[in-house]
Amino acid sequence: MSDKGKSPATTPPPEDSPATRKPSPAANDELPPASTIDGLIEVDRNVGSPTCLLSGTMSTDKHVQLDDDNDSAIGDSVSTYTSSLASSVIDYPIEHGRQYHAYRAGRYSRPNDDAEMERLLLLHEIMTRTIGGLYLAPIDKHKTHRILDIGTGTGIWAISIGDKFPHAEVIGNDLSANMPTFVPPNVKFEVDDVESPWLHDAKFDWIFCRYMAAGIFDWPKLVSNIYDNLTPHGWAEFQDFDLQYYSDDGSLAPDDPLLVWISSLLDAARALKRDPNPGSQLEGWVRGAGFVNVAHKRYKIPIGPWARDPALKEIGLLNYWQVNGGLEGLTLRLFTGVLGWKKDEILVLLAKVRQSLRNPAVHAMFDFHVVYGQRVE
């Protein structure tokens, strides 16, 4: 259990205010105005275990309302890389039937295979629906000429921004070469470790950093490095999670397999000195690095389609899919290599976790934070 003695199931973190938007991961200036939801996420009492519903958008901060019916069970141009992708970069090791990155092997614990890329695409959909677009910072397209996407993963954010900012150069970097080969002509990708010295020949007008939870060794150093590599008045935006699950209503009990699993997983990340809950700390790091005009928004993301709000219900269903589909990939390497579990023990636990995920009486969620700020000078 995280946070020494406090049960995440019964002691949720402090809340801000949520925003709900119509679905559209398009450019931010195309989004409709957001509405505010106060209080708990309402439960839909008519929904059973996660099945195939779909559509929607959204974002939330305060309490998520439960639904009362919840009783029953890519462009035209070839991507450019900074290296020729030598075998040391793409000779990916296989463990437990899953593929992992080769460059700076061991720096990142999650897989980089097709199944993981599909999960990351689901997360992209979840995150863009949650906040109502690709970003929140007040970016001026006419003054934005160089953009960096840190930990680009599938490359979908960089590609989408390349379409929205056709006159800007967009660079996405990652430890793995998972990016598409056909992208907008203004987009290129690098295989690089963002915690190594940066070798870019010019500074950036906008640096974007998303979903690096449990992947960064020294967050304050990274945030400071981002500040130093911005042009005067340039913007940085961070979008990240606190991956500890909890419930507002106590339905996620301390001994629930879902909570036991995620708490053990986060303990393994901490043992590797990779913080799994950077989201709530981002504002402090950003202000500490010297950024001004700092803004911070917190969103609650349900796991499963138990919320009454239609947009949250669909986000929750997508989230169920990404958690359920990612269990083995997220778990096997850390539980065996760090916690010393046997594979058979892990599979037994994951079977129980899947049962909990399908239980409509469990109203689990986690938090997503967006923080942006501007460099002065």
N, C-alpha and C positions, 0 to 999 in steps of 0.2 A: 504494500500500500504506500502511496506517495504521501509526502508531507507529514511524516511522523505523527501517527496517532489520529490524524483527522481522516475520517472516512469520506472519500470523494462522493460516495453515494448520497450522503446526507448533508454534506457541507459544501454546497456549490460556491464558486468564487463570486465576488461582487459583480453586479451587472451594470451595464450602461443601457442604451436604448437601441432596439432593433429597427431595421428598415426592410420593408418588403417591396420588391420591384418586379415588374413584369419580365419574363424570361427574355434575355437578349444579351449574349456575350459579345455584343457589337461595340463600336466605339462609344466612349462614355457620353459624348454630347448627343447621342441618339437615344439615350435612355429616358423613359418617362420619369416624372418625379416620384420619389420614394414616399411611402407612408410609414407611420411609426406604430409599432406594437409594444404595448407596455404589459408588464406582468409575466406570468408563466407561459410557456408554450402549452397551448390547450391540446388535450389528448382527444383523438378521434375514437370514440367508443365503438364504432361500427366496423373498424378495420381488423382483419385477422393477421396472420403471419405474412411477411413480405411476399407479394406475388408480382404480377406484371401489370402495374399501372404506370402511366407516364405522361409528362408534359411539363410546363411550369418555369419558375425562377425564384429569386428571393434573397432574403437576408434577414438576420435577426440578432437581437442583442438581449434584452431582458428575459423574462420567463417565457417559455414556449408553451402555448396552450394545447391541451390534450383534446383529441377528437373523441366525442362521446360514444361513437360506434365501434370502439376498438376492443371489443370483448373477445371475439373469436381469434381460436388459435390461427496541287499545292504550288502552285506557281509554275513559272516557265524556265527558271534558270537553275543550273546545277550549283549546289551548295559548295562553298569554298571552305576548306579546313586549313588550320594553321600548320599542320604537319601532313606527311604523306600517309598517315595512319599505319605506322610500322606494326609488325606483328606483336610487339610488346604492348601496343595499345588495344588491339582487337583480338588477341589470343585469349579469349575469355575463359576463366576457370569454371568448372561445373562442380557444384556441391549439392547433395540431396536432390539431384535432378533439376536444379535451377542454375542459371547462368549469372555470373557476377562480373563486375568491371575488372580490367587488367591493369590499366594505367594507375599508378600509385595504389596497388592492390591492398585491400583491407581498410582504406580510408572511409568507405561507405558500406553499410551493412546490408542494404536491400538489393534484390536482384536487378538485372538490367535486360532481361529477356522479353519476349513478346507479351507474355502474360502480365508482366509488370508494366510494360508500356500501355497495355489496355487499362490497367488499374489507374495509371497516371492520367490517362485521357478522361476517365470517369471523374477523377479528382479535379481536373481542369473544369469540367462541366459543373461540378458541385461548387467550386470556388467562384466561378464567374456568375453563376445563378445567385449565389449567396450575396455578393456585393453589387450585383446588377451590371456587371461589365468587366472589362479587362483590368482596370486600374481606377484609383480614386484621386490621385494627386492632380492638381490643377495644371496640367501640362499644356504649354503653348506650342502648337504644332509648328508655327512659323519660326520659333527660336530653338527647336529641337532638331539637331543634325546628327548626333551620335548617341545611340542607345545601347546599353549592355544588359543582357538578361543572364543573371547568375544562376547556375544549376538548371539549365534550360530543359533537361530531360528529353521529352519527345520533340521539343522545339515548337510546340503548337502556339505558345504565347508569343515567341519571337516572330513566327510566321504571320500571326494575326496582326501584330503591331506593324510588321513590315508592310502589310496591305493598307493599314490605316495611316501610316506615316511614309508614303512612297518616296519622299524627298530626303529621308533620314537613312543613315547607315545603321543597321541593326546587327549586333553581334550576340550570339548565344554561346555560352561555354558550359562544359560538363566534363565529368571524368570518363564518361562513356560516349562512344560515337553512335548514338541511337537516333540521330536526327535524319529527316528525309533528305534525299539527294536533289529533289526538285522543289525549289523554294522561290519566293520573290527575288528579283535581281538585286535588291538592296539588303538582303539577309545573308549572313554567313555564320558558320559555326566553328568553334574551336574545341579541341580536346585539351582540357587544362584543369589544374587544381586551384580553386579560387583562394585557398589558404597559402599558396606559394606566392613569391614575389610577382607582382603584375608587370608585364612587359609591353603594355600597349603604347603605341607611339603618340597617342593624343588622348586628352581627357574626354569625358562623356558629359552630355547635357542631361542625361537621365539614366540612372542605374536602378534596375528592378531585381528584387530578390524574393523568391517565393518557395515555400515548402522545403526548407532546409532543416526542419526539426530532426534531431538525432543525427545530423550530418556534419555539424560544425564543431571544431575543437575549441576555438577562441572567438566567441561572438563579438566582444568589444573591439578586438583587433580587426575583425572583418568590417564592422561598421565604420571604424575609423579609416580603414583603407578605402572604403567606398567614398567617404567624405573627401579624402585626399585626391581621389581620381575623378572628381566632378569639376566641371567648369564653374566659375563664379555664377551664383544664382541658379545652378543646376539642382535637380530634384533627385531624391532617392525614395523608393517605395519598397516597403517590406510587407509581405503577406505570409503569415505563418500561424502554426497551431500551438495550442497546449494540448498534447495528445492524451492527457489523463481523462478517462471517461468518468461521468458522474450523472446523477439524475436530480431534478429539482424536487421530486416528490418522494424520494426514498425508495423507489421501485428497483433501483440497482443496488442490491444488498452487498455488504462487504464480502460475503462468501459466494457471490454469484460467479460462475466460471468466467464470464465476460470480464468482470472487474479483476479477478485473480490473474487472468491472462494478460490484460493490458498493463496492469501494475508491474507484473514480472518482466514484461517486455521493456518497459521504461526503466526498470532497475538495471537491466542488461545494458541499455544504451548509456546510462549514467556510469556504469562500471567502465565503459570505454571512453568516458569523459566527453560524451556527446549529449548535449542537453536536449531532452525530448519535449520540453515545454518552453520554447523561447518566446512564444507569442506575447504573453503578458509582460515580458521583460524588455520588449523591443523599444518601447517609448523611452525608458531610462537610458538604454544604450545609445539611442539616436540623439537624445538631448545631451548626453555626456560627450558625444563626439563633436558637438558644436553646431548641430543643425538648428535652424530657426523655422518659424512657421510650421511647427510640428502639429500633426493631427493624429488621433488614435481612435479607431472604432473597433468594437468587439462584437462578434456574431456568435450565436449558438447554432450548432449544426446537429440536428437529431440523427440518430442511427436507427433506421427503419421508418416505415410510413405511418407512425402513430400520431403525428401532429394533426390538428384540425385544419389549420391553414393549408389550402391546396398547394401553394408554392412550397411550403416547408415539407408537406407530405411527399412531394416528388423528390425534393432534395434528400429527404430521409431515405427514400427508396434507393436512390442512386448511391447513397452512402452505405446502405446495407450491402449492396452489390459489391462495392469496392472493398469493404472490410471482409465480407465473407469470401470473396474471390482471392483476397490477398493473404489469408491466414497462414498458409504454409510458407510462402515466400518471405513474409515478415518475421516468422517465428523460428524456423528450423536452424538457421545459421547462428542466431543469437542464443537460443536456448541450449543448443548443443555446445557451441564454442565458448560461451561466456558463463552460462548458468550450470553447465554440466549435466543437463537432462539427457536421457536416452530417447531415441526417436520414437519408440513405441509409447513412452510416457507422454510425449508431446502430442502424438496423434489422438490419444485418449482424451487429453484436455481439449484439443481443438474440436473434437466431436461434441463435447459438452458446450463449448463456446458457440457452436453453430445452433444448438438447441436454444440457448439463451437469446441469440440474435433473432430467432424466429418467434420468440415469445412476445406477443403484443402487450403483455402486462409490464414488460421492462421498457422504461422510457429513457434509455441512455442517450447521451449527447457528449460533445466536446466543443471547445471554443476555438474560434478562428479570429485572428487579430490582423488589422491593417494599420500600419503606421507609415506616414510619409513626412518628409522634412526637406528643407532647402539649405543649400550651402550659401554662406554670405561671401563678401569680398567683392 
